[in-house]
Amino acid sequence: MYLHKLGGSWLKHPFLRNRFLLEDQNDIKRIIQAGIKEAWIDESRGLARELKQDTEQDQEQIDEPTTEELLAEKVKEEPVGSIEEEIQRARKFCNQAKEQVKEMFNEVRMGQSIDSEKIVPIVGEIETLVQRNASAILSVARLKTHDDYTYMHSIAVCALMISLAHHLKLDEEKTRLAGIGGLMHDLGKALMPADILQKPGKLTDAEFVTVKKHPKAGATVLQQNGAELAVVDIALHHHEKVNGSGYPDGLAGDEISLLSRMAAICDVYDAVTSERPYKKAWEPAAALQAMAKWEGHFDKKIFATFVKSVGIYPVGALVRLSNKRLAVVVEPNASSLLKPKVKAFFSITAKAAIPVKVIDLAAASCQVTIEGPENSDKWGFKELERFWQ
């Protein structure tokens, strides 16, 4: 049967989506164990459609889905397209989703309750996009403007958390919690002064003290809205460090939950690879190299898995090739992190642009290799995303 909606808050039920085809008896047990007392069944879908009798025409009809609910529907099971097609799909989704996230932040700012029905479409769709092509959604979510940074950052961290959860082989429930927590980790910033959050420069010590209150503020809001403890914990502890020097509680090592240790990595990676008014975005590969050297910041085992989840050279990374060319990574290689597909566009020797050439570094006949990451600022390059969007 096809579940149209589960009773109670989606923040608490054990599935990534509110709507799905129920085929496994174990899922029914999970619904019961979660304390869910009621569910709506869509008899126009699933096996129930074939069994439905004409005499049932007078039964109550399921309401037409709202715009938010339509966004919750899983992407049709089309064959996964090219990286270019998946990037377009991810971009379209992000343009819609950031408006939903913005609305959620505004509701919190005005003291209203979180509408969990608006969370369903975002996290569920991100899960689908990660499954289709993680590189596409992770790359698109990295692109932000000054005005939409907070909302796109929430989407990006959600995607990074789900992708990392997959690579850590977490079960569906923990993956669900990772996604929700990633989307809502910075919810407390809705209650911080806008002039501080949008300041186009370095914060003063006093301003930084104020901003450091956002984890507790977000955790309080989530508690008041009945979120699960794991989600509350992510909001509260995503700025903790394994050496105990983080905030707000100075937790160390395993005192920090697994999901919060994951969130600490995802949050920082997206922040440093995003353009801000007061700083340039770091190249993805350079960001990973730098983060690996920050002794005591992150859980080393989780960080190693994180690198695998985003790729040593993620889409958009500027790299130096052995044939004295500069290139942008346009598609990762799942079987070899060091051999992605790239677009070479600049000659280091001639210090001049060259006709763009796609090179599959994993091809058997290819003799070209990556020598290392490069900094776009060093070369004066701008808008390198034109090579992979």
Rosetta blueprint (number, residue, H / E / L):
1 M L
2 Y E
3 L E
4 H E
5 K E
6 L E
7 G L
8 G L
9 S L
10 W L
11 L L
12 K L
13 H L
14 P L
15 F L
16 L L
17 R L
18 N L
19 R L
20 F E
21 L E
22 L L
23 E L
24 D L
25 Q H
26 N H
27 D H
28 I H
29 K H
30 R H
31 I H
32 I H
33 Q H
34 A L
35 G L
36 I L
37 K L
38 E L
39 A E
40 W E
41 I E
42 D L
43 E L
44 S L
45 R L
46 G L
47 L L
48 A H
49 R H
50 E H
51 L H
52 K L
53 Q L
54 D H
55 T H
56 E H
57 Q H
58 D H
59 Q L
60 E L
61 Q L
62 I L
63 D L
64 E L
65 P L
66 T L
67 T H
68 E H
69 E H
70 L H
71 L H
72 A H
73 E L
74 K L
75 V L
76 K L
77 E L
78 E L
79 P L
80 V L
81 G L
82 S L
83 I H
84 E H
85 E H
86 E H
87 I H
88 Q H
89 R H
90 A H
91 R H
92 K H
93 F H
94 C H
95 N H
96 Q H
97 A H
98 K H
99 E H
100 Q H
101 V H
102 K H
103 E H
104 M H
105 F H
106 N H
107 E H
108 V H
109 R H
110 M L
111 G L
112 Q L
113 S L
114 I L
115 D L
116 S H
117 E H
118 K H
119 I H
120 V H
121 P H
122 I H
123 V H
124 G H
125 E H
126 I H
127 E H
128 T H
129 L H
130 V H
131 Q H
132 R H
133 N H
134 A H
135 S H
136 A H
137 I H
138 L H
139 S H
140 V H
141 A H
142 R L
143 L L
144 K L
145 T L
146 H L
147 D L
148 D L
149 Y H
150 T H
151 Y H
152 M H
153 H H
154 S H
155 I H
156 A H
157 V H
158 C H
159 A H
160 L H
161 M H
162 I H
163 S H
164 L H
165 A H
166 H H
167 H H
168 L L
169 K L
170 L L
171 D L
172 E H
173 E H
174 K H
175 T H
176 R H
177 L H
178 A H
179 G H
180 I H
181 G H
182 G H
183 L H
184 M H
185 H L
186 D L
187 L H
188 G H
189 K H
190 A H
191 L H
192 M L
193 P L
194 A H
195 D H
196 I H
197 L H
198 Q L
199 K L
200 P L
201 G L
202 K L
203 L L
204 T L
205 D H
206 A H
207 E H
208 F H
209 V H
210 T H
211 V H
212 K L
213 K L
214 H H
215 P H
216 K H
217 A H
218 G H
219 A H
220 T H
221 V H
222 L H
223 Q H
224 Q H
225 N L
226 G L
227 A L
228 E L
229 L H
230 A H
231 V H
232 V H
233 D H
234 I H
235 A H
236 L H
237 H H
238 H L
239 H L
240 E L
241 K L
242 V L
243 N E
244 G L
245 S L
246 G L
247 Y L
248 P L
249 D L
250 G L
251 L L
252 A E
253 G H
254 D H
255 E H
256 I L
257 S L
258 L H
259 L H
260 S H
261 R H
262 M H
263 A H
264 A H
265 I H
266 C H
267 D H
268 V H
269 Y H
270 D H
271 A H
272 V H
273 T L
274 S L
275 E L
276 R E
277 P L
278 Y L
279 K E
280 K L
281 A L
282 W L
283 E L
284 P H
285 A H
286 A H
287 A H
288 L H
289 Q H
290 A H
291 M H
292 A H
293 K L
294 W L
295 E L
296 G L
297 H L
298 F L
299 D L
300 K H
301 K H
302 I H
303 F H
304 A H
305 T H
306 F H
307 V H
308 K H
309 S H
310 V H
311 G L
312 I L
313 Y L
314 P L
315 V L
316 G L
317 A L
318 L E
319 V E
320 R E
321 L E
322 S L
323 N L
324 K L
325 R E
326 L E
327 A E
328 V E
329 V E
330 V E
331 E E
332 P L
333 N L
334 A L
335 S L
336 S L
337 L L
338 L L
339 K L
340 P L
341 K E
342 V E
343 K E
344 A E
345 F E
346 F E
347 S E
348 I L
349 T L
350 A L
351 K L
352 A E
353 A E
354 I E
355 P E
356 V E
357 K E
358 V E
359 I E
360 D E
361 L L
362 A L
363 A L
364 A L
365 S L
366 C L
367 Q L
368 V L
369 T L
370 I E
371 E E
372 G E
373 P E
374 E L
375 N L
376 S H
377 D H
378 K H
379 W H
380 G L
381 F L
382 K L
383 E L
384 L H
385 E H
386 R H
387 F H
388 W L
389 Q L
